[in-house]
Amino acid sequence: MSKIYNYSAFYVSEPFNESPLSAHASKDFCYYNMLRAWKGSDSSFPFNNSHDTTYNVRDNSDWETTLKPRLRQRLRNSQNLILFLSDYISNSKALREEVDYAINILNLPIIVIYPDLKSKEELLTIDKKDFNNTVKNLWNRLPVFRDSKHKVPVLHIPLKKETIKIALSDSELRVDSAGKAGDFFYKP
């Protein structure tokens, strides 16, 4: 069986530099690095970073001729998109491009990780039947996600290693899995 690659999308201020100083100044990049660290310390952790499937580019590279094509190639190599939606989310050009291409062109299922919410219960209304306003307000900060997510399966989860491990292992959260489109959450 071939590797299942996961594309991680998160907000970073532009232009971004992966130097230690810039990386630590971007909280969402740190969450992405957490996935990489979990994989590094536990080879059975089911995260395979699609950003490693193409060569790195410099952030001062041209958007149209280098950066955008590289992002798209990495997305085409992926079975799903991991989207970090935190209090730091902003509607940046790169994040819009990643989410739009993933959903509207590739039909990639989305695993949304909410780093600022610590439990499944914190995602939901009191009656546990719908997503709460905190979650919906984060969707509003990234309109392309909010307006397109109904087209693909979208699983909403907190930043918990075991929950992420289950989500990454879920065969219905892979492209061409025929998973039902819509918003889903694991029952609290």
N, C-alpha and C positions, 0 to 999 in steps of 0.2 A: 504494500500500500504506500502511496506517495505521501509526503508530508502535507499537513493541512496548515497553510500559512494564514496568519492573522495580521491585518493592517490596523495599526493604532493611529487614531486621529485625536488631536488635542490642541488647545490654544497655546500658542507662543507668540510673543510680540515679534513684529517683523521690522528689520531683518533679524533672524535668529542665528546665534553662534553657539555651537555645542561645547564651547570651552567650559570648564568647571564653574567659572563665575556666572556666565549666562545661564547655564543649565540650572543652577541652584536658585537663580532669580525667577525661574519659571516653575511654579508649583505643579502644573499639569505635566510638564516634562519629567518631573520627579516621579509622578505616579506611573508613567510609562516605563521609567527606569526600574521601578519596583517590579513590574512584570518581568523585565529582563533579568533582574537579580533573582527572582523566584525560579526562573528557568535555569539560571546559572548554578544555583545551589541544589536544584532538584530536577534532574533530567526527565523525570516523568511528568513534570508540570506541562500541560498541553499547549503552551504558548510557543509558536514558531513565528518569529518576527519577519514579516515580509519586507521590512525596510532593509534587511540584510540580503535580499535577493538581487539588488542592483548596486552598483557602486555609489559611494557617497558623492554628493555635490556640494559646492560651496554656496553659502547663502547669498553671496553677491553675484551668483550666476544669473543669467537672463531668465526671467519667469517663463516666457513663451517657448524659448528654444531648448531650455535645459530643465528647469525645476518642474514645470507642469508636466512635461512628458515623463519625467522620472517618477513623479507621484502616480501618474496614471498607470505606468508599467507595474509598479509595486501593487497597486490596487488590482490589476488584472491577474497578478500572481496569487491573489488572496481568496480565501473561501468565505471570509466575513470581515466586518469592520468593528473594531473596538473603539467606541467613542467615549472619551472622558468629558463629562459635563459637570463642571465645578463652578463655584462662585466666581472664578477667574475667567470664565468663558467669554469670548468676544467674537464677533462676526468677521473674522479676518478673511482675506482673499484666499489664502491657502486652505483654511478649514472649510470654507464654502465650497471650494473646488473639490476637495476630498469627499465631502459628504454628498454633494450633488452627483459626482461621477459614480460613487459607490452605489447610491440608491437608484438614480434615474437612468443610468446607462448599464451598469453591471448587475443590478438587482441583488446586491450583497445583503444578507441578513446583518442586523446591527445588534451588538451587545453594548448597551449603554451602562457605563459605570459612573456612579455618583460618589466621588470621593468625600464629599462633605456630609453625606448621610451614612450613618453607621449601621443601620439595620434595615431589613426589608420593610418593617413597619413604618419607618420614617419616609418611605416613598409614597405612602397611601393616605387616603382620607381616614377619618376615625372609624367609619364603617367598613374599611378595607375593601371597598368596591371600585375605587377609582384612584387615579394619581392625584396627589395633593397639589396645592398652588405653588409650593416651593419647586416641585418638579416641573410643573407646567410653565412657570416663569423662566426656568432654565431653557426649556424648549423655545420660548419666545425670543431668547437672546441669540438663537441660531435659526432664523426663519426657514432656510432651505431644509433643515432637518424637520422642523415642526410641520411644514407644508408637504413634505414628501414621504414621511415615515410610514404612512398608511399603505404604501406599495410593497413593503417587505416585512418579514418577521423582525420584531424589535423586542429584545429582552432587556428589562430595566433591573439593575442590581446595585447593591452598595459595594464599596471597596472592601471585600472580604475574600481572602485567598481561596477558601474552600468553595465559596459560591462561584467565584470566577472559574475555578477548576471545573466545576460541574457544567457551567455555561460553555466553556471552550470545548468540552467533550460531547456536547449535545449535537447529534448529527442533523437535527432540524435547523440548526443555526449555521448551515453551510449553503453556499450558492448551489443551485440546482437540486436542493433537497426536497423541494415541493412543500416546504414548511408553510403554514398558513400565515398570510400577511396580517399585521396588526400589532398592537401593544400587548406585551405579556410581562408577568412578574411571577416569581416563585412565592407561593403562599407562605405567609409568616407563621 
